Amino acid sequence: MKDFQFRLAAVLRLRQQQVEAEQRKLQQLLTEQDQLKKCLELVAREREEAAQYVREHQAPGNRDLRALASYILGSKARVVTIQTALQNLDRAVSEQKMLVMRARQKEELIVKLREKRVHEWLQEVNRQTEAEAQECWTATWKKTRTSSRG
C-alpha cells in the first residue's frame, strides 16, 4: 500500500502559520503593555525623586516649588496619557487573545481530521496486511495438503 498522504497538508501548514502570526502579534502587544507599565513606574519614581529633592533642599524657594508643581502637573498628564494607552492595549490584548484562540481552534480541527485520516489509513493497511497473510497461509496450506496426498 502507498504511504499516507494528507490532502489538507497545505491547509494545515496555513493554519499553523496563522497561529504563529497571531501569537507574534499578541507578543508584540504584551511587550508594548510591559513598556507602558514601566513608563508608569518611571514617572512615579521621577515624581517621587523630584519631591524628595525639594524636601531635602535646605530652603526651597518659590521657584523650586513652582517648578515641582509644574513637573507634578506635567507628570499627572503623562500618567493619564499612559493609562489611556494601557486601557486601549488591554482591550487589544484581549481581542488578540481571542484571535489566537480561534486560530488554534481552526488548526486543531485540521489536526484532528488528519489524525482521523491516519487512523483510517492504518486500519486499511492492517486489513490489507491481514488479507495478504490469510492468502499466503491458505496457499501454503493448500500446497502442503496437495503435496501430502500425492
LUMFIVEX-976139 format. One record per residue (C-alpha): residue number from 0; residue in three letters; x, y, z. Coordinates in pm, 1 decimal. Example, Ala and Ser with C-alpha at 12.3 -4.5 7.8 and 13.67 -1.06 7.14 Angstrom:
residues 2
REC   seba   lomi         xx         yy         zz
REC      0    ALA     1230.0     -450.0      780.0
REC      1    SER     1367.0     -106.0      714.0
***
This chain:
residues 150
REC   seba   lomi         xx         yy         zz
REC      0    MET        0.0        0.0        0.0
REC      1    LYS      118.8      351.1      -69.6
REC      2    ASP      235.9      589.0      202.0
REC      3    PHE      -12.5      804.5      387.7
REC      4    GLN      -79.5     1138.3      223.9
REC      5    PHE     -295.9     1402.0      385.1
REC      6    ARG     -474.9     1603.7      119.9
REC      7    LEU     -517.3     1900.6      352.3
REC      8    ALA     -148.6     1924.4      446.9
REC      9    ALA     -123.5     2267.7      283.2
REC     10    VAL     -427.6     2385.6      477.9
REC     11    LEU     -272.5     2256.3      799.3
REC     12    ARG       51.3     2446.0      727.8
REC     13    LEU     -152.9     2759.1      657.8
REC     14    ARG     -341.7     2721.2      986.5
REC     15    GLN      -13.8     2672.0     1174.0
REC     16    GLN      129.5     2984.2     1014.0
REC     17    GLN     -183.3     3178.8     1110.1
REC     18    VAL     -148.0     3067.0     1471.8
REC     19    GLU      216.9     3172.4     1474.1
REC     20    ALA      133.6     3511.5     1319.8
REC     21    GLU     -142.5     3576.6     1573.8
REC     22    GLN       88.0     3473.2     1857.7
REC     23    ARG      357.0     3712.7     1732.3
REC     24    LYS      102.2     3996.8     1726.6
REC     25    LEU       -3.2     3907.9     2079.6
REC     26    GLN      357.3     3902.5     2195.8
REC     27    GLN      414.2     4247.8     2044.9
REC     28    LEU      109.4     4383.3     2226.1
REC     29    LEU      223.8     4227.9     2554.6
REC     30    THR      568.8     4381.6     2507.0
REC     31    GLU      411.3     4723.6     2448.0
REC     32    GLN      197.3     4672.9     2756.9
REC     33    ASP      505.3     4594.1     2966.8
REC     34    GLN      683.3     4901.0     2832.9
REC     35    LEU      390.9     5125.6     2922.5
REC     36    LYS      375.4     4978.8     3272.6
REC     37    LYS      746.5     5050.4     3310.8
REC     38    CYS      683.7     5406.2     3191.9
REC     39    LEU      418.6     5448.5     3462.3
REC     40    GLU      662.0     5322.7     3723.9
REC     41    LEU      931.5     5555.1     3590.5
REC     42    VAL      703.3     5859.8     3604.9
REC     43    ALA      604.4     5775.0     3962.2
REC     44    ARG      969.0     5725.5     4060.0
REC     45    GLU     1077.6     6051.5     3892.9
REC     46    ARG      795.9     6242.0     4063.7
REC     47    GLU      897.9     6099.6     4400.0
REC     48    GLU     1262.5     6183.2     4336.3
REC     49    ALA     1171.6     6542.6     4243.0
REC     50    ALA      960.5     6581.2     4558.8
REC     51    GLN     1238.4     6426.2     4767.2
REC     52    TYR     1492.8     6666.7     4616.5
REC     53    VAL     1279.0     6966.6     4706.6
REC     54    ARG     1220.4     6831.1     5059.6
REC     55    GLU     1589.4     6768.4     5113.1
REC     56    HIS     1690.6     7103.9     4972.3
REC     57    GLN     1759.9     7325.4     5272.4
REC     58    ALA     1544.7     7619.0     5178.8
REC     59    PRO     1342.8     7553.9     4868.9
REC     60    GLY     1244.9     7878.8     4708.4
REC     61    ASN      925.0     7969.9     4538.3
REC     62    ARG     1089.8     7896.0     4208.4
REC     63    ASP     1173.2     7540.6     4319.3
REC     64    LEU      821.5     7485.9     4448.5
REC     65    ARG      666.8     7621.8     4127.9
REC     66    ALA      893.9     7400.8     3919.6
REC     67    LEU      795.8     7099.2     4128.3
REC     68    ALA      426.1     7185.0     4096.7
REC     69    SER      460.8     7222.9     3719.2
REC     70    TYR      652.0     6899.2     3699.4
REC     71    ILE      386.6     6718.5     3903.9
REC     72    LEU      109.0     6855.5     3681.0
REC     73    GLY      300.6     6750.3     3371.5
REC     74    SER      366.2     6406.3     3513.8
REC     75    LYS       -2.4     6365.4     3600.2
REC     76    ALA      -87.8     6441.8     3238.4
REC     77    ARG      169.7     6183.9     3127.1
REC     78    VAL       19.4     5930.7     3366.9
REC     79    VAL     -329.3     5990.5     3225.7
REC     80    THR     -198.0     5952.0     2870.8
REC     81    ILE      -12.3     5632.5     2958.3
REC     82    GLN     -311.8     5490.9     3146.3
REC     83    THR     -537.3     5559.6     2847.9
REC     84    ALA     -289.1     5388.7     2619.8
REC     85    LEU     -273.6     5095.3     2864.7
REC     86    GLN     -651.4     5062.6     2866.0
REC     87    ASN     -651.8     5057.9     2485.3
REC     88    LEU     -375.9     4799.2     2488.5
REC     89    ASP     -564.4     4588.8     2742.1
REC     90    ARG     -858.4     4576.3     2500.5
REC     91    ALA     -628.0     4498.9     2209.3
REC     92    VAL     -459.8     4219.8     2409.2
REC     93    SER     -798.0     4067.5     2495.0
REC     94    GLU     -906.1     4080.3     2131.7
REC     95    GLN     -575.1     3934.4     2016.9
REC     96    LYS     -602.1     3650.3     2268.6
REC     97    MET     -940.0     3568.0     2116.6
REC     98    LEU     -787.8     3570.4     1768.4
REC     99    VAL     -510.2     3337.1     1884.0
REC    100    MET     -765.9     3106.8     2041.0
REC    101    ARG     -976.3     3099.0     1723.3
REC    102    ALA     -669.7     3034.0     1508.6
REC    103    ARG     -569.3     2747.2     1738.1
REC    104    GLN     -920.2     2601.1     1718.9
REC    105    LYS     -912.1     2610.7     1338.8
REC    106    GLU     -570.7     2445.6     1342.0
REC    107    GLU     -689.7     2182.1     1588.7
REC    108    LEU     -981.8     2090.8     1361.6
REC    109    ILE     -741.9     2013.8     1078.0
REC    110    VAL     -507.5     1824.7     1314.6
REC    111    LYS     -796.5     1610.2     1439.4
REC    112    LEU     -908.8     1544.4     1083.7
REC    113    ARG     -552.0     1439.6      996.3
REC    114    GLU     -540.4     1206.1     1297.5
REC    115    LYS     -871.5     1054.0     1190.1
REC    116    ARG     -744.0     1001.5      835.9
REC    117    VAL     -421.3      843.2      966.3
REC    118    HIS     -625.5      609.3     1185.1
REC    119    GLU     -845.5      510.4      890.8
REC    120    TRP     -539.0      460.0      670.5
REC    121    LEU     -375.3      239.9      935.4
REC    122    GLN     -690.5       31.8      964.3
REC    123    GLU     -694.0      -17.5      588.0
REC    124    VAL     -326.2     -113.3      588.9
REC    125    ASN     -393.9     -362.8      867.3
REC    126    ARG     -690.7     -510.5      677.3
REC    127    GLN     -484.9     -548.7      361.8
REC    128    THR     -192.4     -698.9      551.5
REC    129    GLU     -424.9     -942.4      723.2
REC    130    ALA     -589.1    -1038.3      391.4
REC    131    GLU     -249.2    -1095.8      230.2
REC    132    ALA     -134.7    -1301.5      528.1
REC    133    GLN     -454.4    -1506.4      506.9
REC    134    GLU     -398.7    -1563.9      134.1
REC    135    CYS      -38.8    -1672.3      195.7
REC    136    TRP     -146.6    -1908.0      473.8
REC    137    THR     -425.2    -2054.0      259.4
REC    138    ALA     -192.0    -2101.5      -36.5
REC    139    THR       68.7    -2266.6      186.5
REC    140    TRP     -195.0    -2487.9      348.8
REC    141    LYS     -333.3    -2598.1        9.8
REC    142    LYS       17.4    -2665.8     -118.6
REC    143    THR      112.5    -2877.3      182.4
REC    144    ARG     -218.7    -3060.3      163.9
REC    145    THR     -186.0    -3145.3     -203.8
REC    146    SER      178.1    -3247.0     -165.7
REC    147    SER       93.6    -3476.0      128.7
REC    148    ARG     -172.1    -3659.6      -82.2
REC    149    GLY       47.8    -3718.7     -376.3
***
